[in-house]
Amino acid sequence: MSVTTTKFKHVSYLWDEKKAAELAGDEVALLIYRSNLLGADLRLTNYGGGNTSCKAMAKDPLTGQETKVMWVKGSGGDLGTLKRNGLAALYVDRLLSLKKVYRGIQYEDEMVELFNHCIYDLNSKAPSIDTPLHGFLPFAHVDHLHPDAAIAIAAAKDGKKITQELFGGKIGWIAWQRPGFDLGLQLRQCLDDNPDIRGIILGSHGLFTWGDTAYESYLNTLEVIERCAQYLEDNIGKKGATFGGARLKSLPKDERKVRAAALAPVLRGFCSSKTKMIGHFTDDDRVLEFINSNDLARLAPMGTSCPDHFLRTKISPLVLDLAPTQDMTDIPALKEKLSPQFESYRQMYANYYDTCKHPNSPAMRDPNPVVILYPGVGMFTFSKDKQTARVAAEFYINAINVMKGAEAVSSYTSLPRQEAFNIEYWLLEEAKLQRMPKPKALSGRVALVTGSAGGIGKAIAKKFADEGACVIINDNDEQRLESAKKEFHQQYGKDVFIGEVLDVTNAEGILKVYNAAALAFGGVDIVVNCAGLSISKPILDHTEKDWDVLYDVLVKGQFLVTRAGVETMRKQGIGGDVLNIVSKNGLVSGPNNAAYGSAKAAQLHLSRLNAAELGPDKIRVNVVNPDAVISDSKIWEGAWAEGRAKAYGITVAELPAYYAKRTLLNEIILPEDIANACFVFVGGLMNKSTGNMLNVDGGVAMAFVR
């Protein structure tokens, strides 16, 4: 294998000759290696987009004879993270024999079921609709990608002509058609008619390239995309200012962030009218160039061209009719201004559905927008989880790149509405959606848990993340927080949490954390006041400083965090939960505990007061009372444990057993027990419960509510 000396400017050449040499002889391993390299460059294809394949000889397990097998990325996979178990493996001869039973384009969906009769590896991933597009091409290695540069040409009005002139006939062209068996036949026919071509552009869709080896296919793919990208760069500006020039200027970056954080919960509330959604915000320069332009009003309603873009961004975005300097403090007035804009979008979507639907179309899906553009500020996206919302933003940036390129060399064309509908409501796409796991109990919800870098708080945050929530972990100890962030990233990945330094006695710092939550996830649904500390001393030894710090953290902290949380929840208008982690000591009198016990009693009654006030907002306020949760707790480090041991006339080492023995169940209480109690309140079965208290103490009779 000779390694290229070509210098690439618009794509990343990542091939490592030494690494590839280690995989020599294993075509499937080389396929995975090539796929991961292609998927690592978002200019080539986005998350979940595109597919790759290889064909090689393998032993038939039934006959023992060598037979040709195709390995191709299976349905729903991602090139950048593809592993062997993400591939579908099919007998090539059986796949080709399906041509004999094909009844024509109006019956082509029935062919998907027949792919299962071609399976070679019984552990295969389900074959995707693109399987015949790879199978009918005779090359050992095939790449199908959605690079912005190629789609810009594919979506241009003169795309076919540009392709012919740019590549001198070495790249074929097939006009838009929905992927499927017939398109696979068209690919082969295009190759038969043009045997010297090195690839094919699919109108409005993407690019097919190939090679006799994994490296040849990789290099061919990069070279074709590089050529497209360079052509676009050479033509940008020749027809005039990009997107017709700027209509307005962006606000300064810091101001954009402040305004986006203020607006995000309001938008999230509108977008969650049917299902709770998670948000994402970006003010990427490419987004700002587009949303601030004169051509925004013409291009945005057209929607996207590539089906992969469209499926994740919906028929078109909602462009907000708001001045960049719109007042964000008068929430009722802001909602009054936005409400008809959302209603108009929902009506547009309903009309699109009613106009384009077929007798057997699935029921209309959520009519709310996925992409919301705010000129001068940035782009919001909303979806079922953070990853899907973030990926939707990435795909819309791809769509912006496509529009920019197509407008530079010709004029942009999008998918016709009926074609777009046929993709969105395709019965095969619906079947894929139905196969997806059911949402978890806290899917679509966002939780801020104070003091969540360790102990009870971390256990609660993990429980909520396990149940589908996005979480904001925080602590006033930066070192402890950094350790927790690494742990959460390893366990949950980047889309489930953010970590912020938080001092619950600092109102300005609390606001910053809620703003970070708004930018990251769109708002907050669950607030858990868990941050705390303890001081155990006889009353004559207690100082004013001891008293003040306990009341500041426990009572004032609960008040400040709850107040800011309620402000966010009211912006959203979709209810919420406040959970206060109080203590058995809020009910039980004990020695050497005047400040801590009375502060806990204040927390408990503040919870009742908040529950009484916030009911009309559908914000539930409930209390969990732990007792003696020693594991991983900063409270039990040092003086507090010593103080309690002294109060009970025992040693520190004897405390866990002492606390367990005084309970009715004789059990040690763990952080996970408190986390489970919190989940009881917010998991969906207690939605009509507020102002309640749940003791998790192993059974302390003195703490029974009488």
C-alpha positions as CSV (number, residue, x, y, z in Angstrom):
1,M,0.0,0.0,0.0
2,S,1.4,3.4,-1.0
3,V,0.5,6.2,1.3
4,T,-0.7,9.4,-0.3
5,T,1.3,12.6,-0.3
6,T,-1.8,14.6,-1.1
7,K,-2.3,17.6,1.3
8,F,-5.8,18.0,2.5
9,K,-7.2,21.3,3.6
10,H,-10.9,20.7,4.1
11,V,-10.9,17.2,5.5
12,S,-8.7,15.4,8.1
13,Y,-6.4,12.7,6.8
14,L,-6.1,10.4,9.8
15,W,-4.9,7.1,8.3
16,D,-2.1,5.5,10.4
17,E,-0.1,3.1,8.2
18,K,1.3,1.3,11.2
19,K,-2.1,0.8,12.8
20,A,-3.6,-0.4,9.5
21,A,-0.7,-2.8,9.0
22,E,-1.6,-4.5,12.3
23,L,-5.1,-5.1,10.9
24,A,-3.9,-6.4,7.5
25,G,-5.7,-9.5,6.4
26,D,-8.8,-8.8,8.5
27,E,-11.1,-6.8,6.1
28,V,-13.8,-6.4,8.7
29,A,-11.3,-4.8,11.2
30,L,-10.1,-2.5,8.4
31,L,-13.7,-1.6,7.7
32,I,-14.2,-0.6,11.3
33,Y,-10.9,1.3,11.4
34,R,-11.9,3.2,8.2
35,S,-15.4,3.9,9.5
36,N,-14.1,5.3,12.8
37,L,-11.7,7.6,11.0
38,L,-14.5,8.9,8.7
39,G,-16.9,9.3,11.6
40,A,-14.3,11.3,13.6
41,D,-14.5,14.2,11.1
42,L,-17.9,16.0,11.3
43,R,-17.2,17.6,7.9
44,L,-17.6,14.2,6.4
45,T,-20.6,12.9,8.2
46,N,-22.5,13.6,11.4
47,Y,-23.4,11.4,14.4
48,G,-25.4,8.4,13.2
49,G,-25.1,9.5,9.5
50,G,-23.8,7.6,6.6
51,N,-22.7,3.9,6.3
52,T,-19.7,1.9,5.1
53,S,-19.2,-1.7,3.9
54,C,-16.8,-4.3,2.8
55,K,-17.1,-7.6,0.9
56,A,-14.8,-10.5,1.6
57,M,-14.7,-14.3,1.5
58,A,-15.7,-16.2,4.6
59,K,-16.5,-19.8,5.4
60,D,-20.2,-20.8,5.2
61,P,-21.1,-22.4,8.6
62,L,-23.5,-24.7,6.9
63,T,-21.4,-26.0,3.9
64,G,-17.9,-25.2,5.0
65,Q,-17.4,-23.7,1.6
66,E,-15.9,-20.2,1.0
67,T,-18.6,-17.6,0.1
68,K,-18.7,-13.9,-0.4
69,V,-20.1,-11.9,2.6
70,M,-20.8,-8.2,2.9
71,W,-20.4,-6.5,6.3
72,V,-22.2,-3.1,6.4
73,K,-23.1,-0.7,9.2
74,G,-26.3,-1.8,10.7
75,S,-29.5,0.2,11.3
76,G,-29.1,3.0,13.9
77,G,-25.3,2.9,14.3
78,D,-22.7,5.6,14.2
79,L,-19.5,5.5,12.2
80,G,-17.4,7.3,14.7
81,T,-18.1,4.7,17.4
82,L,-18.8,1.7,15.3
83,K,-17.7,-1.7,16.5
84,R,-17.9,-5.2,15.1
85,N,-21.3,-5.8,16.8
86,G,-22.7,-2.8,15.0
87,L,-22.4,-4.4,11.6
88,A,-24.8,-6.5,9.6
89,A,-23.3,-9.4,7.7
90,L,-25.2,-10.8,4.7
91,Y,-24.5,-13.4,2.0
92,V,-23.9,-11.4,-1.2
93,D,-25.3,-14.1,-3.5
94,R,-28.6,-14.2,-1.6
95,L,-28.8,-10.4,-1.5
96,L,-28.3,-10.2,-5.3
97,S,-30.9,-12.9,-5.8
98,L,-33.6,-10.6,-4.3
99,K,-33.6,-8.9,-7.6
100,K,-35.6,-11.8,-8.9
101,V,-38.5,-11.3,-6.5
102,Y,-38.5,-7.5,-6.6
103,R,-42.0,-6.4,-7.7
104,G,-41.3,-2.7,-8.4
105,I,-40.8,0.6,-6.5
106,Q,-44.3,0.7,-5.1
107,Y,-43.5,-2.6,-3.2
108,E,-39.9,-1.9,-2.3
109,D,-40.6,-1.6,1.5
110,E,-41.4,-5.3,1.6
111,M,-37.8,-6.0,0.5
112,V,-36.5,-5.0,3.9
113,E,-38.0,-8.0,5.6
114,L,-36.3,-10.2,3.0
115,F,-32.9,-8.9,4.0
116,N,-33.3,-11.1,7.1
117,H,-33.2,-14.2,4.8
118,C,-29.7,-13.0,3.6
119,I,-28.1,-12.9,7.1
120,Y,-24.8,-14.6,7.4
121,D,-24.0,-13.8,11.0
122,L,-26.9,-14.6,13.4
123,N,-25.6,-12.0,15.8
124,S,-25.9,-9.3,13.1
125,K,-27.2,-5.8,13.7
126,A,-30.5,-5.3,11.8
127,P,-29.7,-4.4,8.2
128,S,-30.5,-0.8,7.3
129,I,-32.5,0.5,4.3
130,D,-29.2,1.3,2.6
131,T,-28.0,-2.3,2.5
132,P,-28.8,-2.9,-1.2
133,L,-27.1,0.4,-2.2
134,H,-23.8,-1.2,-0.9
135,G,-24.7,-4.7,-2.0
136,F,-25.3,-4.0,-5.7
137,L,-22.0,-2.1,-6.1
138,P,-19.3,-4.7,-7.0
139,F,-16.4,-3.0,-5.0
140,A,-14.8,-4.6,-2.0
141,H,-15.1,-1.4,0.0
142,V,-17.8,1.3,-0.2
143,D,-18.4,4.5,1.7
144,H,-21.7,6.4,1.8
145,L,-21.4,9.7,3.6
146,H,-23.2,13.0,4.0
147,P,-20.4,15.6,3.7
148,D,-21.6,19.2,3.7
149,A,-19.4,20.1,0.7
150,A,-20.9,17.3,-1.5
151,I,-24.5,17.9,-0.3
152,A,-24.1,21.6,-1.2
153,I,-23.5,20.5,-4.8
154,A,-26.2,17.8,-4.5
155,A,-28.7,20.4,-3.3
156,A,-27.8,23.1,-5.8
157,K,-30.3,23.8,-8.6
158,D,-27.5,23.1,-11.1
159,G,-26.0,20.2,-9.1
160,K,-25.9,17.7,-12.0
161,K,-24.2,20.1,-14.3
162,I,-21.7,21.2,-11.6
163,T,-20.8,17.6,-10.8
164,Q,-20.2,16.8,-14.5
165,E,-17.9,19.9,-15.0
166,L,-16.1,19.6,-11.7
167,F,-15.1,16.0,-12.0
168,G,-15.0,15.7,-15.8
169,G,-17.5,12.8,-15.8
170,K,-15.6,10.8,-13.2
171,I,-18.5,11.2,-10.6
172,G,-21.9,10.0,-11.6
173,W,-25.3,11.6,-10.7
174,I,-28.6,10.2,-9.6
175,A,-31.5,12.5,-9.0
176,W,-33.2,12.5,-5.6
177,Q,-35.0,9.3,-4.6
178,R,-35.8,7.9,-1.2
179,P,-33.3,5.3,-0.2
180,G,-34.3,1.7,-0.8
181,F,-34.0,-1.3,-3.1
182,D,-34.8,0.7,-6.3
183,L,-32.1,3.2,-5.5
184,G,-29.6,0.4,-5.1
185,L,-30.5,-0.8,-8.6
186,Q,-30.1,2.8,-9.9
187,L,-26.6,3.0,-8.4
188,R,-25.5,-0.2,-10.2
189,Q,-27.1,1.0,-13.5
190,C,-25.2,4.3,-13.2
191,L,-22.0,2.4,-12.7
192,D,-22.8,0.1,-15.7
193,D,-23.4,3.1,-17.8
194,N,-20.3,4.9,-16.6
195,P,-17.8,2.2,-15.8
196,D,-14.9,4.6,-15.2
197,I,-16.5,6.7,-12.4
198,R,-15.0,6.8,-9.0
199,G,-18.2,7.8,-7.1
200,I,-21.8,8.9,-7.4
201,I,-23.5,12.0,-6.0
202,L,-27.2,11.4,-4.9
203,G,-29.2,14.5,-5.6
204,S,-30.1,16.4,-2.3
205,H,-28.7,13.4,-0.3
206,G,-25.1,12.5,-0.2
207,L,-22.1,10.7,-1.8
208,F,-21.1,7.2,-2.6
209,T,-17.4,6.4,-3.2
210,W,-15.4,3.1,-3.3
211,G,-12.2,1.2,-3.6
212,D,-10.7,-2.2,-3.9
213,T,-9.1,-1.9,-0.5
214,A,-10.1,-0.1,2.7
215,Y,-7.3,2.4,2.2
216,E,-8.2,3.1,-1.5
217,S,-11.8,3.7,-0.5
218,Y,-10.8,6.0,2.3
219,L,-8.5,8.0,0.1
220,N,-11.0,8.2,-2.7
221,T,-13.6,9.5,-0.3
222,L,-11.3,12.2,1.0
223,E,-10.2,13.3,-2.4
224,V,-13.7,13.7,-3.8
225,I,-14.9,15.6,-0.7
226,E,-11.8,17.8,-0.8
227,R,-12.4,18.7,-4.4
228,C,-16.0,19.6,-3.7
229,A,-15.0,21.7,-0.7
230,Q,-12.3,23.6,-2.6
231,Y,-14.7,24.3,-5.4
232,L,-17.1,25.9,-2.9
233,E,-14.4,27.9,-1.2
234,D,-13.2,29.2,-4.6
235,N,-16.7,30.4,-5.4
236,I,-17.8,31.9,-2.0
237,G,-18.4,35.6,-2.4
238,K,-18.4,35.6,-6.2
239,K,-22.1,36.1,-6.3
240,G,-22.1,38.7,-3.6
241,A,-22.2,38.7,0.2
242,T,-22.9,35.4,1.9
243,F,-26.6,34.9,2.5
244,G,-27.3,38.3,1.1
245,G,-25.2,40.0,3.7
246,A,-26.0,40.9,7.3
247,R,-29.4,42.3,8.3
248,L,-28.4,42.9,11.9
249,K,-25.4,42.5,14.2
250,S,-25.0,39.9,17.0
251,L,-25.1,41.0,20.6
252,P,-21.7,40.7,22.4
253,K,-21.0,37.1,23.4
254,D,-21.5,37.6,27.1
255,E,-24.8,39.3,26.5
256,R,-25.9,36.6,24.1
257,K,-25.3,34.0,26.9
258,V,-27.2,36.0,29.5
259,R,-30.2,36.5,27.2
260,A,-30.2,32.9,26.0
261,A,-30.1,31.6,29.6
262,A,-33.1,33.9,30.4
263,L,-35.1,32.8,27.4
264,A,-34.3,29.0,27.3
265,P,-36.7,28.0,30.1
266,V,-39.6,29.9,28.4
267,L,-38.9,28.2,25.1
268,R,-38.5,24.8,26.8
269,G,-42.0,25.3,28.4
270,F,-43.6,25.9,25.0
271,C,-41.7,23.0,23.4
272,S,-42.7,20.7,26.2
273,S,-46.5,21.2,25.7
274,K,-46.8,17.5,24.7
275,T,-43.6,15.8,26.0
276,K,-40.9,17.2,28.3
277,M,-37.9,18.2,26.2
278,I,-34.3,18.8,26.9
279,G,-32.6,21.9,25.4
280,H,-29.3,22.9,23.8
281,F,-28.0,26.3,22.9
282,T,-25.2,27.4,20.5
283,D,-24.0,30.7,19.2
284,D,-21.6,29.2,16.8
285,D,-20.2,31.7,14.3
286,R,-21.8,29.7,11.4
287,V,-25.2,29.9,13.1
288,L,-24.9,33.7,13.7
289,E,-23.9,34.4,10.1
290,F,-27.0,32.6,8.9
291,I,-29.6,33.9,11.4
292,N,-28.4,37.5,11.1
293,S,-28.6,37.5,7.3
294,N,-30.9,39.0,4.8
295,D,-31.6,35.6,3.3
296,L,-32.8,34.0,6.5
297,A,-36.4,34.7,5.8
298,R,-36.2,33.0,2.4
299,L,-34.0,30.0,3.2
300,A,-35.1,28.9,6.7
301,P,-38.7,28.0,5.7
302,M,-37.4,25.9,2.9
303,G,-36.1,23.3,5.3
304,T,-33.2,20.9,4.7
305,S,-32.3,18.7,1.8
306,C,-30.4,15.7,3.1
307,P,-32.8,13.2,4.8
308,D,-30.4,12.7,7.7
309,H,-30.5,16.4,8.4
310,F,-34.2,16.6,8.0
311,L,-35.1,13.7,10.3
312,R,-33.3,15.4,13.2
313,T,-34.3,19.0,12.6
314,K,-38.0,18.7,11.4
315,I,-39.6,20.2,8.3
316,S,-38.3,23.7,9.1
317,P,-37.1,25.8,12.1
318,L,-39.1,28.4,14.1
319,V,-37.5,31.8,13.5
320,L,-38.4,34.0,16.5
321,D,-39.9,37.4,15.9
322,L,-38.0,38.9,18.8
323,A,-35.6,41.8,18.9
324,P,-32.1,40.8,20.2
325,T,-32.7,43.4,23.0
326,Q,-36.2,42.0,23.9
327,D,-37.0,42.6,27.6
328,M,-36.6,39.2,29.3
329,T,-37.7,40.3,32.8
330,D,-41.5,40.6,32.1
331,I,-42.2,36.9,31.7
332,P,-46.0,37.2,31.1
333,A,-45.4,39.8,28.4
334,L,-42.7,37.6,26.8
335,K,-44.9,34.6,26.8
336,E,-47.8,36.6,25.3
337,K,-45.5,37.6,22.5
338,L,-44.2,34.1,21.9
339,S,-47.4,32.1,22.3
340,P,-48.9,33.0,18.9
341,Q,-45.5,32.3,17.2
342,F,-45.5,28.7,18.6
343,E,-49.2,28.3,17.8
344,S,-48.5,29.3,14.2
345,Y,-45.7,26.8,13.9
346,R,-47.9,24.0,15.3
347,Q,-50.6,24.9,12.9
348,M,-48.1,24.9,10.0
349,Y,-46.9,21.5,11.0
350,A,-50.5,20.2,11.3
351,N,-51.3,21.5,7.8
352,Y,-48.1,19.9,6.5
353,Y,-49.2,16.6,8.0
354,D,-52.8,16.8,6.8
355,T,-51.8,17.8,3.3
356,C,-49.1,15.1,2.8
357,K,-50.4,12.1,4.8
358,H,-51.3,8.8,3.3
359,P,-54.1,6.5,4.4
360,N,-51.7,4.3,6.3
361,S,-49.5,7.1,7.7
362,P,-48.7,7.0,11.5
363,A,-50.5,9.5,13.7
364,M,-49.1,13.0,13.7
365,R,-46.1,13.4,16.0
366,D,-45.3,16.3,18.3
367,P,-46.0,19.5,16.3
368,N,-43.5,21.7,18.3
369,P,-40.3,22.9,16.7
370,V,-37.0,21.2,17.2
371,V,-34.8,24.1,16.0
372,I,-35.5,27.7,17.1
373,L,-33.5,30.5,15.7
374,Y,-33.1,33.8,17.5
375,P,-31.5,36.4,15.3
376,G,-28.7,38.3,17.0
377,V,-28.4,35.7,19.8
378,G,-28.2,32.0,18.6
379,M,-29.9,28.7,18.0
380,F,-31.9,26.6,20.5
381,T,-32.7,22.9,19.8
382,F,-35.1,20.8,21.9
383,S,-35.5,17.0,21.9
384,K,-36.1,14.0,24.1
385,D,-32.6,14.0,25.6
386,K,-29.5,16.1,25.6
387,Q,-27.6,14.0,23.0
388,T,-30.5,14.2,20.5
389,A,-30.9,17.9,21.1
390,R,-27.1,18.5,20.6
391,V,-27.0,16.3,17.5
392,A,-30.0,18.2,16.1
393,A,-28.0,21.4,16.4
394,E,-25.0,19.8,14.7
395,F,-27.2,18.7,11.8
396,Y,-28.7,22.1,11.4
397,I,-25.2,23.6,11.2
398,N,-24.6,21.0,8.5
399,A,-27.7,22.3,6.8
400,I,-26.5,25.9,7.1
401,N,-23.2,24.8,5.5
402,V,-25.1,23.1,2.7
403,M,-27.2,26.2,2.0
404,K,-24.2,28.5,2.1
405,G,-22.3,26.3,-0.5
406,A,-25.3,25.8,-2.7
407,E,-26.1,29.5,-2.8
408,A,-22.5,30.3,-3.6
409,V,-22.4,28.1,-6.7
410,S,-26.0,28.1,-7.8
411,S,-29.2,28.3,-5.7
412,Y,-30.3,26.1,-2.9
413,T,-33.1,23.6,-3.3
414,S,-34.7,21.6,-0.4
415,L,-36.7,18.4,-0.4
416,P,-40.2,18.9,-1.7
417,R,-42.7,18.8,1.2
418,Q,-44.3,15.5,0.1
419,E,-40.9,13.9,-0.2
420,A,-39.9,15.2,3.2
421,F,-43.1,13.8,4.7
422,N,-42.6,10.5,3.0
423,I,-39.2,10.3,4.8
424,E,-40.5,11.5,8.2
425,Y,-43.5,9.3,8.3
426,W,-42.0,6.4,6.4
427,L,-43.5,3.2,7.9
428,L,-40.0,1.7,8.1
429,E,-38.8,4.8,10.0
430,E,-41.9,4.5,12.3
431,A,-41.0,0.8,12.9
432,K,-37.5,1.9,13.9
433,L,-38.9,4.4,16.4
434,Q,-41.2,1.8,17.8
435,R,-38.2,-0.5,18.4
436,M,-36.5,2.1,20.5
437,P,-36.4,1.5,24.3
438,K,-39.2,3.1,26.3
439,P,-38.3,6.4,28.0
440,K,-37.1,6.0,31.6
441,A,-39.0,7.5,34.4
442,L,-37.0,10.8,34.5
443,S,-36.4,11.1,30.8
444,G,-36.8,14.7,29.7
445,R,-36.3,16.1,33.2
446,V,-33.4,18.1,34.6
447,A,-32.3,18.0,38.2
448,L,-30.1,20.3,40.3
449,V,-28.8,18.5,43.4
450,T,-26.8,20.8,45.8
451,G,-23.8,19.3,47.5
452,S,-23.7,16.5,44.9
453,A,-20.0,15.8,44.6
454,G,-20.2,13.2,47.4
455,G,-22.3,11.4,50.0
456,I,-26.1,11.7,49.8
457,G,-26.0,14.3,47.1
458,K,-23.9,12.3,44.7
459,A,-26.1,9.2,45.3
460,I,-29.2,11.2,44.5
461,A,-27.7,12.7,41.3
462,K,-26.6,9.2,40.2
463,K,-30.0,7.7,40.9
464,F,-31.7,10.4,38.8
465,A,-29.1,10.0,36.0
466,D,-29.7,6.3,36.0
467,E,-33.4,7.0,35.6
468,G,-32.9,9.2,32.6
469,A,-32.5,12.7,34.0
470,C,-29.9,15.3,33.2
471,V,-28.2,16.5,36.3
472,I,-26.3,19.5,37.5
473,I,-23.7,18.3,40.1
474,N,-22.1,21.0,42.2
475,D,-20.1,21.6,45.4
476,N,-18.3,24.4,47.1
477,D,-15.2,22.1,47.2
478,E,-13.6,22.4,43.7
479,Q,-11.3,19.5,44.2
480,R,-14.1,17.2,45.3
481,L,-16.2,18.5,42.4
482,E,-13.5,17.7,39.8
483,S,-13.3,14.2,41.1
484,A,-17.0,13.8,40.8
485,K,-17.1,15.2,37.3
486,K,-14.5,12.6,36.2
487,E,-16.6,9.9,37.7
488,F,-19.8,11.1,36.1
489,H,-18.2,11.5,32.7
490,Q,-16.8,8.0,32.8
491,Q,-20.1,6.5,33.9
492,Y,-22.6,8.6,31.9
493,G,-20.8,10.6,29.2
494,K,-20.8,14.3,28.5
495,D,-24.5,14.7,27.7
496,V,-26.0,13.7,31.0
497,F,-24.5,16.2,33.4
498,I,-22.7,19.5,34.0
499,G,-20.6,20.3,37.0
500,E,-20.5,23.7,38.6
501,V,-18.9,25.2,41.7
502,L,-21.7,26.4,44.0
503,D,-21.9,28.1,47.4
504,V,-25.5,27.9,48.4
505,T,-25.2,31.1,50.5
506,N,-24.3,33.2,47.5
507,A,-27.3,34.4,45.5
508,E,-25.2,35.6,42.6
509,G,-23.4,32.3,42.4
510,I,-26.7,30.4,42.5
511,L,-28.0,32.4,39.6
512,K,-24.9,31.6,37.5
513,V,-25.5,27.9,38.1
514,Y,-29.1,28.1,37.0
515,N,-28.0,30.0,33.9
516,A,-25.5,27.3,33.2
517,A,-28.4,24.7,33.5
518,A,-30.6,26.8,31.2
519,L,-27.8,26.9,28.5
520,A,-26.9,23.3,28.9
521,F,-30.4,21.7,29.2
522,G,-33.0,24.4,28.8
523,G,-34.0,24.8,32.5
524,V,-34.6,22.8,35.7
525,D,-37.5,20.5,36.8
526,I,-36.2,19.1,40.1
527,V,-34.3,21.0,42.8
528,V,-32.9,18.9,45.6
529,N,-31.5,20.9,48.6
530,C,-29.0,18.5,49.9
531,A,-25.9,20.7,50.7
532,G,-25.3,20.8,54.4
533,L,-22.9,20.7,57.4
534,S,-23.2,19.9,61.1
535,I,-21.8,21.2,64.3
536,S,-22.4,19.4,67.5
537,K,-21.6,21.2,70.7
538,P,-23.1,21.9,74.2
539,I,-25.0,25.2,74.1
540,L,-22.4,27.0,76.2
541,D,-19.7,26.0,73.7
542,H,-21.7,27.1,70.7
543,T,-20.5,30.4,69.1
544,E,-22.4,32.9,67.1
545,K,-20.2,31.9,64.1
546,D,-21.3,28.3,64.6
547,W,-25.0,29.4,64.7
548,D,-24.7,31.7,61.7
549,V,-22.9,29.2,59.4
550,L,-25.5,26.5,60.1
551,Y,-28.4,28.8,59.5
552,D,-26.7,30.3,56.4
553,V,-26.1,27.0,54.7
554,L,-29.1,25.0,55.8
555,V,-31.9,27.5,56.0
556,K,-30.8,30.5,53.9
557,G,-29.2,28.2,51.4
558,Q,-32.4,26.2,51.0
559,F,-34.4,29.4,50.6
560,L,-32.0,30.9,48.0
561,V,-31.7,27.8,45.9
562,T,-35.4,27.1,46.0
563,R,-36.3,30.8,45.2
564,A,-34.1,30.7,42.1
565,G,-35.4,27.3,41.1
566,V,-39.0,28.4,41.4
567,E,-38.2,31.4,39.1
568,T,-37.0,29.0,36.4
569,M,-39.9,26.6,36.9
570,R,-42.4,29.4,36.5
571,K,-40.8,30.5,33.3
572,Q,-41.2,26.9,32.0
573,G,-44.8,26.7,33.2
574,I,-44.7,22.9,33.4
575,G,-44.6,22.3,37.1
576,G,-41.7,20.7,39.0
577,D,-40.4,19.3,42.2
578,V,-38.5,20.7,45.2
579,L,-37.0,18.0,47.5
580,N,-35.4,19.1,50.8
581,I,-33.1,16.7,52.5
582,V,-33.7,17.6,56.1
583,S,-33.1,15.2,59.0
584,K,-34.6,13.2,61.8
585,N,-33.2,16.0,64.0
586,G,-35.9,18.3,62.6
587,L,-38.4,16.3,64.7
588,V,-36.3,14.8,67.5
589,S,-34.7,16.7,70.4
590,G,-31.2,15.6,71.3
591,P,-28.3,16.8,73.4
592,N,-25.6,19.1,72.2
593,N,-27.5,20.0,69.0
594,A,-29.3,23.3,69.5
595,A,-28.1,25.1,66.3
596,Y,-28.2,22.1,63.9
597,G,-31.5,20.7,65.2
598,S,-33.3,24.0,65.2
599,A,-32.0,24.8,61.7
600,K,-33.3,21.4,60.5
601,A,-36.7,22.2,62.0
602,A,-36.6,25.5,60.2
603,Q,-35.8,23.7,56.9
604,L,-38.7,21.4,57.6
605,H,-41.3,24.1,58.2
606,L,-39.9,26.2,55.3
607,S,-40.7,23.2,53.1
608,R,-44.3,23.2,54.3
609,L,-44.6,26.9,53.7
610,N,-43.3,26.5,50.1
611,A,-45.6,23.6,49.4
612,A,-48.6,25.7,50.5
613,E,-47.5,28.6,48.2
614,L,-46.4,26.7,45.1
615,G,-49.3,24.3,44.6
616,P,-51.0,26.6,42.0
617,D,-47.8,26.4,39.9
618,K,-47.9,22.5,40.1
619,I,-44.6,22.7,41.9
620,R,-44.5,19.9,44.6
621,V,-42.4,20.4,47.7
622,N,-41.6,17.3,49.8
623,V,-39.1,16.3,52.4
624,V,-36.8,13.3,53.0
625,N,-35.5,12.9,56.5
626,P,-32.3,10.8,56.7
627,D,-30.6,9.8,59.9
628,A,-26.9,8.9,60.5
629,V,-25.8,8.5,56.8
630,I,-22.1,8.2,57.5
631,S,-20.8,6.7,54.2
632,D,-18.9,9.2,52.0
633,S,-20.3,12.2,54.0
634,K,-18.2,15.3,54.8
635,I,-20.6,15.9,57.7
636,W,-19.1,12.9,59.5
637,E,-15.5,13.9,59.1
638,G,-13.8,15.3,62.2
639,A,-15.5,17.4,64.9
640,W,-19.2,16.4,64.2
641,A,-18.5,12.7,64.6
642,E,-16.5,13.4,67.7
643,G,-19.2,15.6,69.1
644,R,-22.0,13.1,68.5
645,A,-19.8,10.3,70.0
646,K,-19.2,12.4,73.1
647,A,-22.9,13.2,73.4
648,Y,-23.7,9.5,73.5
649,G,-20.8,8.4,75.6
650,I,-19.2,6.2,72.9
651,T,-16.2,6.2,70.6
652,V,-16.3,7.5,67.0
653,A,-15.7,3.9,65.7
654,E,-18.8,2.8,67.6
655,L,-21.1,5.3,65.9
656,P,-22.4,3.3,62.9
657,A,-23.3,0.3,65.1
658,Y,-24.8,2.6,67.7
659,Y,-27.1,4.3,65.2
660,A,-28.1,1.0,63.6
661,K,-29.0,-0.6,67.0
662,R,-31.2,2.3,68.1
663,T,-33.5,1.8,65.0
664,L,-36.5,-0.4,64.8
665,L,-35.1,-2.3,61.8
666,N,-31.5,-2.4,63.1
667,E,-30.2,-1.2,59.8
668,I,-27.3,1.1,58.7
669,I,-28.6,3.8,56.4
670,L,-26.7,4.4,53.1
671,P,-26.7,7.3,50.7
672,E,-28.5,5.1,48.1
673,D,-31.4,4.6,50.6
674,I,-31.9,8.4,50.6
675,A,-31.6,8.5,46.8
676,N,-34.3,5.9,46.4
677,A,-36.6,7.8,48.7
678,C,-36.1,10.9,46.5
679,F,-36.9,8.9,43.4
680,V,-40.2,7.8,45.1
681,F,-41.3,11.4,45.1
682,V,-40.3,12.4,41.6
683,G,-40.6,9.1,39.6
684,G,-44.1,9.7,38.4
685,L,-46.2,7.8,40.9
686,M,-46.5,10.6,43.5
687,N,-47.4,13.5,41.1
688,K,-50.3,14.5,43.3
689,S,-48.3,14.5,46.5
690,T,-46.9,17.7,48.1
691,G,-46.1,18.9,51.6
692,N,-45.1,15.4,52.7
693,M,-42.3,14.0,54.7
694,L,-40.6,10.6,54.3
695,N,-38.3,9.3,57.1
696,V,-35.5,7.1,56.0
697,D,-33.9,6.3,59.3
698,G,-34.3,2.6,59.9
699,G,-37.2,3.4,62.2
700,V,-36.7,5.9,64.9
701,A,-39.9,6.0,67.0
702,M,-39.2,9.5,68.4
703,A,-39.3,10.8,64.8
704,F,-42.7,9.4,64.0
705,V,-45.1,12.2,63.0
706,R,-47.8,12.5,65.6
